[in-house]
Amino acid sequence: MNNPKYHKKQRILGAVLSSLFYSLFCLVPMIGIIAGQIFADDKMPWVLFIWILVFFGIFLGAIWVSLFFRIREIESGEEQEASKY
């Protein structure tokens, strides 16, 4: 199947699935840290807790920003234009 629209959908799906997969690597530790902070008897200092959440949040934000730019690149067709050369 040589339909360019199909290839765009396939590439977008791959980018989204990849971003979701890598987002789990940020979300799982964040959920564990939050649960530990809520339910543990001896809690970490709040400054450290917030710093860790911000640290993982920055990575999570970067993943989704890069997904946005990747989808925009796929939809604009720059990748197909570059493959001609």
C-alpha angles and dihedrals in degrees: 000000000000098000110138091207090057091051091050091052090047093050093046091050090051091050092048094048091048091051091048091050093051091043088061088061087061099037099049095057091042092053091046092050092047091048090048091050092050101041105027122100096220108044129196118249113279093237091058091044093053092043091054092048091049090048093054091039091057091054091046091050091048091052092054094043090052089049090054092052092044092053090047090051092049093048093048091056095232090136093057091047091052092050090064092068 
